[in-house]
Amino acid sequence: MAGADIRRFSSDRRGVRVNALLGTGIAGLSALADTLILPAIVLAFFAGQMTRSYVVIGFVAAIASGVWALSRLPAAMLVAPQRRKQPWALAAALVRAAALGLLAFVTYRIPPGGLAGSESSLIRSFFICFVAFVIANGFASVPTEALLAKSVPNTSRSQFYRQRSLLGAILAVLGALVVLQLFREGGPATPRQFALVFLTAAVCQIAVAIFVASVREPLRVAEGRSALPIAAFRQVPQALADRDYRRFIFFRVLLSLTAIVDPFLILFAVTRLGLSGASVGVYVLAYVAGVLVSQPVWAWVARKAGDRACLQISAFFRLMPPLLALVLPYVAASQFFQDRLGGSRIVEIAFGATFWFIGAASAGQARANFGYLAEFAPTRLRSTYATITNGILAIVAFSPVVGGMLIERGGYELLFLVAAVLGLLAVFASGAMTDAFVRGSSAASALRLRRNTGQGSMAGPPSVSIRVDQVP
């Protein structure tokens, strides 16, 4: 190696500890921002205040998941050939900060109590800002993951992932507490609490952009290769010819379809169960608790029984929310409940279990999706399988729009019944997946670790479990 090359390589490696700290901060602040605007609860409730159209409300959740995943595909094609990832990550981070800032400004200008009265103009402004944010957020995830992977050396990566998971968990809880405080009874009037939520999330994204700009990108560190989206989708016939993959993708589609119910649970709690808007903060906290409390359990299950078992339990957890939503109103209206346990507080706590199950299931899926795929997929096709799966699930993520149509046609009961049937089918489909877990030897554990740290990723919508705990 020539002297100039030695100096340049040494310069690239300088400051890796600072890079690790900046990367930890990026993950933590992103988790805080994601929690503040949690689409299935906060944004769904905001949309429910703007419009009576359940289809429009379903679009909010669909955009948050589907558009986020789809925007990663062009990002992968544009960013992968580029030597420098930092400019792309920084530009996207600035766009999402600006979009949230504009959304906070628009919402703040609405007079107290005037949220529903400005329906058409507000919905248009909201969707313009929100779509811009989601596209930038999904796009930014690709160069940001690549930038951090280059900037943190392999020798420090394990510690880096632990630190950012810890900070992400702490800030996610902080975000839930902020929402709880803003939506408490006697707190800021509607829509000012939403404006404050969007403003706080925008400040977090500005800080993320500053941290991204401060990362020292090493230009001479080799990157791993992964399948480009176009090349991957050309291999769809080959992937579908794999029986194990067909069973896996059938299960994943069913499991993702159960999210058809998610954005309507908070509206059901307020309109049908008679709970106050203060329950928004309680349910965000329940969701975050589901993610964080379940993670050690998922790690233990994966170690003992494999990632397939995690997916099976996640499917069972996803079955619980629609069943609880179907049963709870009848229980709350029963004479026994009224005489002995009557009170909206008990109903609020009981219904919070639906969001705990959703959070726990999300954490299980984030951990086990690629892990299980890596157990059965051929090494050379692993990244391809992941890309194809992400593309299919991005389309399935628009199912909440259908959920809105079901409510408008047959009410909440029809939606919950359909979601329960889909959840039950997902539980059965999980049992049909191939058990590829290798038990009982340290060699098998080493092989499993090597597979799980391979290239490719099972990306998911921006959430606490995906952004904080899933290794890129």
C-alpha positions in Angstrom: 0.0 0.0 0.0 1.4 3.4 -1.0 2.1 6.1 1.6 -0.8 8.3 0.4 -3.2 5.3 0.5 -2.0 4.5 4.1 -2.7 8.1 5.2 -6.1 8.1 3.5 -7.1 4.8 5.0 -5.9 6.0 8.4 -8.0 9.1 8.0 -11.1 7.1 7.0 -10.7 5.0 10.2 -10.2 8.0 12.4 -13.2 9.0 14.5 -15.0 5.6 14.5 -16.0 6.1 18.1 -17.6 9.4 17.3 -19.4 7.7 14.3 -20.8 5.1 16.7 -22.1 7.8 19.0 -23.6 9.7 16.2 -25.2 6.5 14.8 -26.6 5.7 18.2 -28.1 9.2 18.4 -29.6 8.9 14.9 -31.4 5.6 15.9 -32.5 7.0 19.2 -33.9 10.2 17.9 -35.6 8.4 15.0 -37.3 6.1 17.5 -38.5 9.1 19.5 -39.9 10.8 16.4 -41.6 7.6 15.2 -43.2 7.1 18.6 -44.5 10.7 18.7 -46.4 10.2 15.3 -47.2 6.5 15.6 -49.4 6.1 12.5 -51.7 3.3 13.9 -52.7 5.5 16.9 -51.7 9.2 16.8 -52.1 9.8 13.1 -55.2 7.6 12.9 -56.8 9.7 15.7 -55.7 12.9 14.0 -57.3 11.7 10.7 -60.4 10.7 12.5 -60.7 14.3 13.8 -60.4 15.7 10.3 -62.8 13.5 8.4 -65.7 11.0 8.8 -64.4 9.0 5.8 -63.0 5.7 7.1 -61.3 5.1 3.7 -59.3 8.3 4.1 -58.3 7.2 7.6 -57.2 3.9 6.2 -55.1 5.7 3.6 -53.1 7.3 6.4 -51.9 3.9 7.8 -51.5 2.5 4.2 -49.2 5.4 3.3 -47.2 5.0 6.5 -46.4 1.4 5.7 -46.8 0.9 1.9 -45.3 4.1 0.6 -42.5 3.8 3.1 -41.5 0.3 1.8 -42.0 1.3 -1.9 -39.8 4.3 -1.6 -36.9 2.1 -0.5 -36.9 0.4 -3.9 -35.8 3.4 -6.0 -33.5 4.4 -3.1 -31.7 1.1 -3.4 -31.3 1.5 -7.2 -30.0 5.1 -6.9 -27.8 4.9 -3.8 -26.2 1.4 -4.3 -23.9 2.5 -7.2 -22.9 5.7 -5.4 -19.6 5.8 -3.6 -20.9 8.4 -1.1 -24.1 7.7 0.9 -24.0 10.7 3.2 -25.4 13.3 0.8 -28.4 11.1 0.0 -29.1 10.4 3.7 -28.7 14.1 4.6 -31.0 15.4 1.8 -33.7 12.9 2.7 -33.4 13.8 6.4 -33.8 17.5 5.6 -36.9 16.8 3.5 -38.7 14.8 6.2 -37.8 17.5 8.8 -39.3 20.2 6.6 -42.4 18.1 5.9 -43.1 17.7 9.6 -42.4 21.3 10.3 -44.9 22.4 7.6 -47.4 20.0 9.0 -46.9 21.5 12.5 -47.3 25.0 11.1 -50.5 24.1 9.2 -52.0 22.4 12.2 -51.1 25.2 14.6 -52.9 27.8 12.5 -56.2 26.0 12.9 -58.2 27.6 15.7 -59.2 25.5 18.8 -62.2 23.3 18.0 -61.9 24.1 14.3 -60.3 20.8 13.2 -63.4 19.3 11.6 -64.6 22.6 10.2 -61.5 22.9 7.9 -61.8 19.4 6.6 -61.1 19.7 2.9 -58.2 22.1 3.0 -56.6 20.4 6.1 -56.8 17.0 4.6 -55.2 18.2 1.4 -52.4 19.9 3.3 -51.9 17.0 5.6 -51.6 14.4 2.8 -49.1 16.5 0.9 -46.9 16.9 3.9 -47.3 13.4 5.1 -46.6 11.7 1.8 -43.5 13.9 1.4 -42.4 12.8 4.9 -43.0 9.1 4.3 -41.3 9.1 1.0 -38.2 10.9 2.4 -38.3 8.6 5.5 -38.3 5.4 3.5 -35.7 6.7 1.0 -33.5 7.9 3.9 -33.5 4.5 5.5 -31.4 3.0 2.7 -28.4 5.4 2.6 -28.5 5.8 6.4 -28.2 2.1 6.9 -25.4 1.9 4.4 -23.6 4.9 5.9 -23.7 3.5 9.4 -22.6 0.1 8.2 -19.6 1.7 6.6 -18.8 4.0 9.5 -18.8 1.5 12.3 -16.1 -1.2 12.1 -17.0 -4.8 12.5 -15.0 -5.0 15.8 -17.3 -2.4 17.4 -20.6 -3.3 15.7 -22.0 -5.6 18.3 -21.5 -2.9 21.0 -22.9 -0.3 18.7 -26.1 -2.3 18.1 -26.6 -2.8 21.9 -26.1 0.8 22.6 -28.5 2.1 20.0 -31.1 -0.4 21.0 -30.9 0.8 24.6 -31.0 4.4 23.7 -33.9 3.8 21.2 -35.9 2.0 23.9 -35.3 4.8 26.4 -36.3 7.5 23.9 -39.3 5.5 22.7 -40.6 5.4 26.2 -39.9 9.1 26.5 -41.9 9.7 23.3 -44.9 7.8 24.7 -44.8 9.8 27.9 -44.7 13.0 25.9 -47.8 11.9 24.0 -49.4 10.9 27.2 -48.8 14.3 28.7 -50.0 16.3 25.6 -53.3 14.3 25.4 -54.1 14.2 29.1 -57.3 15.8 30.3 -56.7 19.5 30.9 -53.8 19.5 28.4 -53.5 21.6 25.2 -56.8 21.9 23.3 -57.3 20.1 20.0 -55.6 20.6 17.5 -52.8 22.3 19.4 -51.7 19.0 20.9 -51.2 17.6 17.4 -49.3 20.7 16.3 -46.9 20.2 19.3 -46.5 16.5 18.5 -45.6 17.3 14.9 -43.3 20.2 16.0 -41.4 17.9 18.5 -41.0 15.2 15.8 -39.7 17.8 13.4 -37.1 19.0 15.9 -36.0 15.3 16.4 -35.6 15.0 12.6 -33.6 18.2 12.4 -31.3 16.7 15.1 -31.0 13.5 13.1 -30.0 15.5 10.0 -27.3 17.3 12.0 -26.0 13.9 13.3 -26.0 12.5 9.7 -24.1 15.5 8.5 -21.5 15.0 11.3 -20.8 11.4 10.5 -17.3 10.9 9.0 -18.0 8.6 6.0 -15.0 6.3 5.2 -14.7 6.2 1.5 -12.3 3.3 1.3 -14.3 0.7 3.3 -15.7 -2.0 1.0 -19.4 -2.5 1.0 -21.3 -5.7 0.8 -23.3 -6.5 -2.3 -27.0 -7.0 -2.3 -29.5 -7.7 -5.0 -31.0 -4.7 -6.8 -34.8 -4.6 -6.8 -35.1 -5.0 -10.6 -32.7 -8.0 -10.6 -34.5 -9.5 -7.7 -38.0 -9.3 -9.2 -36.7 -11.0 -12.3 -36.2 -14.0 -10.1 -39.8 -14.1 -8.8 -40.5 -17.4 -10.7 -37.5 -19.0 -9.2 -38.5 -17.9 -5.7 -42.0 -19.1 -6.2 -40.7 -22.5 -7.3 -39.3 -23.0 -3.8 -42.0 -24.7 -1.7 -40.6 -23.3 1.5 -40.7 -19.8 0.2 -44.3 -20.2 -1.1 -45.4 -21.3 2.4 -43.5 -18.4 4.0 -44.8 -15.7 1.7 -48.4 -17.0 2.0 -48.1 -16.8 5.8 -46.6 -13.3 5.7 -49.3 -12.0 3.4 -52.0 -13.3 5.8 -50.1 -11.9 8.8 -49.7 -8.5 7.2 -53.4 -8.4 6.2 -54.3 -8.6 9.9 -53.1 -4.9 10.1 -56.3 -4.0 8.3 -57.8 -3.3 11.7 -55.0 -1.2 13.2 -55.9 2.4 12.5 -59.5 1.9 13.4 -59.0 0.6 17.0 -58.4 4.0 18.5 -61.4 5.4 16.8 -63.5 2.5 18.0 -62.3 3.1 21.5 -63.4 6.8 21.4 -66.7 6.5 19.4 -68.0 3.1 20.6 -66.5 2.5 24.0 -66.9 6.1 25.0 -63.3 6.6 26.0 -61.7 10.1 26.0 -59.0 11.4 23.7 -56.6 11.1 26.6 -56.5 7.3 25.9 -54.3 8.1 22.9 -51.3 8.6 25.1 -52.2 5.5 27.2 -52.3 3.3 24.1 -49.1 4.7 22.6 -47.5 3.7 25.9 -49.1 0.3 25.7 -47.8 -0.2 22.2 -44.2 0.7 23.2 -44.5 -1.5 26.3 -45.5 -4.4 24.1 -42.4 -3.9 21.9 -39.9 -3.5 24.7 -41.2 -6.1 27.2 -41.5 -8.8 24.6 -38.0 -8.4 23.1 -36.2 -10.6 25.7 -38.9 -13.2 25.3 -38.5 -13.2 21.5 -34.7 -13.6 21.9 -35.3 -16.6 24.2 -37.8 -18.2 21.9 -35.5 -17.8 18.9 -32.6 -19.3 20.8 -34.7 -22.3 22.0 -37.1 -23.0 19.1 -36.0 -20.9 16.2 -37.5 -17.9 14.3 -40.4 -19.9 13.0 -41.7 -20.2 16.6 -41.5 -16.4 16.9 -43.6 -15.9 13.8 -46.1 -18.4 15.0 -46.5 -16.7 18.4 -46.7 -13.3 16.6 -49.5 -14.6 14.5 -51.4 -15.6 17.6 -50.8 -12.2 19.1 -52.2 -10.5 16.0 -55.4 -12.6 16.4 -56.0 -11.0 19.8 -56.9 -7.4 18.9 -59.9 -8.0 16.7 -61.2 -10.7 19.1 -60.9 -8.3 22.1 -62.6 -5.5 20.1 -65.5 -7.9 19.3 -65.9 -9.2 22.8 -65.2 -6.2 25.0 -68.3 -4.1 24.2 -70.6 -7.0 25.2 -68.6 -7.6 28.4 -68.6 -3.9 29.3 -72.4 -3.7 28.8 -73.1 -6.8 30.9 -74.8 -6.5 34.3 -72.1 -8.3 36.1 -69.4 -5.8 34.8 -71.6 -2.8 35.5 -72.3 -4.0 39.1 -68.7 -5.1 40.0 -66.2 -3.5 37.7 -68.2 -0.6 36.1 -66.2 2.4 35.0 -64.5 3.6 31.8 -61.1 3.3 33.4 -61.3 -0.5 33.5 -62.5 -0.6 29.9 -59.6 1.7 28.9 -57.0 -0.5 30.5 -58.6 -3.7 29.1 -58.7 -2.3 25.6 -55.1 -1.2 25.9 -54.2 -4.9 25.7 -55.0 -4.7 21.9 -52.2 -2.3 21.4 -49.8 -4.3 23.6 -50.4 -7.3 21.5 -49.8 -5.3 18.3 -46.5 -3.9 19.7 -45.3 -7.3 20.8 -46.3 -8.9 17.5 -44.4 -6.2 15.6 -41.3 -6.8 17.6 -41.5 -10.5 17.0 -41.9 -10.0 13.3 -39.0 -7.6 13.1 -36.7 -10.1 14.8 -37.8 -13.3 13.0 -38.7 -12.3 9.4 -35.3 -12.4 7.9 -34.0 -14.8 10.5 -36.5 -17.4 9.5 -36.0 -16.7 5.8 -32.2 -17.1 6.3 -32.8 -20.6 7.8 -34.2 -22.1 4.6 -33.2 -19.8 1.8 -30.2 -20.6 -0.4 -27.3 -18.3 0.5 -27.0 -16.8 -3.0 -30.8 -16.1 -3.1 -31.3 -14.8 0.4 -31.1 -11.1 -0.5 -33.3 -11.7 -3.5 -36.0 -13.5 -1.4 -35.9 -10.6 1.1 -36.3 -8.0 -1.7 -39.2 -9.8 -3.3 -40.9 -10.2 0.1 -40.6 -6.5 0.9 -42.1 -5.6 -2.5 -45.1 -7.9 -2.0 -45.7 -6.8 1.5 -45.5 -3.1 0.5 -48.6 -3.7 -1.7 -50.4 -5.7 1.0 -49.8 -2.8 3.4 -52.6 -0.9 1.7 -55.2 -3.2 3.2 -56.4 -0.6 5.8 -58.1 1.2 2.8 -60.2 -2.0 2.4 -60.8 -1.9 6.1 -62.3 1.5 5.8 -64.6 0.3 3.1 -65.7 -2.6 5.3 -66.6 -0.2 8.1 -68.6 2.0 5.8 -70.5 -1.1 4.5 -71.1 -3.1 7.6 -69.7 -1.3 10.6 -66.8 -2.1 13.0 -68.2 -5.6 13.7 -67.7 -6.6 10.0 -64.1 -5.3 10.0 -63.2 -7.1 13.3 -64.8 -10.3 12.1 -62.8 -10.2 8.8 -59.6 -9.4 10.7 -60.2 -12.3 13.1 -60.7 -14.7 10.3 -57.5 -13.5 8.6 -55.6 -13.8 11.9 -56.9 -17.4 12.4 -55.8 -18.3 8.9 -52.4 -16.8 9.6 -52.1 -19.0 12.7 -52.9 -22.1 10.7 -50.5 -21.0 7.8 -47.7 -20.6 10.3 -48.0 -24.2 11.2 -47.5 -25.2 7.6 -44.2 -23.4 7.3 -41.1 -25.6 7.2 -39.3 -26.1 10.5 -35.7 -25.3 9.4 -34.3 -24.7 12.9 -31.2 -26.7 13.7 -31.1 -27.6 17.3 -28.5 -28.8 19.8 -25.0 -27.9 18.8 -22.7 -24.9 19.0 -21.9 -25.5 15.3 -25.5 -25.0 14.5 -25.7 -21.9 16.5 -22.7 -20.5 14.7 -24.2 -21.3 11.3 -27.5 -19.6 12.4 -25.6 -16.5 13.5 -23.7 -16.4 10.2 -27.0 -16.6 8.2 -28.7 -14.0 10.3 -26.0 -11.5 9.7 -26.0 -12.0 6.0 -26.9 -9.3 3.5 -30.4 -8.2 2.7 -33.0 -7.1 5.1 -36.7 -7.7 5.8 -37.6 -4.0 5.9 -40.7 -2.9 7.7 -42.7 0.4 8.4 -41.0 3.0 10.5 -41.6 1.7 14.1 -39.8 1.3 17.4 -39.1 -2.4 16.8 -37.9 -2.1 13.2 -35.8 1.1 13.3 -34.2 0.5 16.7 -33.8 -3.2 17.1 -33.5 -4.7 13.6 -30.0 -4.9 12.5 -29.6 -3.4 8.9 
